[in-house]
Amino acid sequence: MSGRGMATAGLVVLSCLLSAGCGGRTEMGRVSGTVTYRGQPVPDAVVRFTPKQKPPGLARTDATGRFTLNTLRKGDGGFAGTSVVTITPWSEPFDSIAGGKPPPERPRPDIPERYRDAATSPLTAEVVAGKANVCDLNLE
C-alpha cells in the first residue's frame, strides 16, 4: 500500500474509533438499580433493557434486589436512549445438548405478569451515555 493509501486508511480507522457507531463505548452508559415489589426486594429476577435496534442488556438481581446491567461485557451497562424494561423470574440454565428441558417457571407473585413481556410492560428507562445511570424499578 502506498503512503497516501496508508494515511487514508489511518484516517478511516481514527474516524471510526471516534464515532459513536463503531466502538460502542461512547453510546453506552452504566446502569444499576434495585427491583422492589410493594416495597420488598425482588431476588433472582432477570432485568432486561431492550433499546430499539440495539442488543438488549441483561442483569440478575441479587438477594437484595440489586442489579448491574451487562450488554456486551460484564458491567458495561446499556445502550443510550430509551429502553423497554422487562422483569422475569430467573431459572437455572438447562443442558440442551443432553436433552434437558427448561425447568418449569416457579410462581412468582412478586413479579406481576404485565412486567414479563415487552409488549405489556409499562416500564421504560432512559440511559444516558457516559453516565452512571441509577434505575430503581418499583413494581406494583
Buried (B, 14 or more C-beta within 10 A) or exposed (E): EEEEEEEEEEEEEEEEEEEEEEEBEBBBBBBBBBBBBEEEBBBBBBBBBBBEEBEBBBBEBBEEBBBBBBBEEEEBBBBBBEBBBBBBBBEEEEEEEEEEEEEEEEEBEBBBEBBBEEEEBEBEBEBBBEEEBEBEBEBE
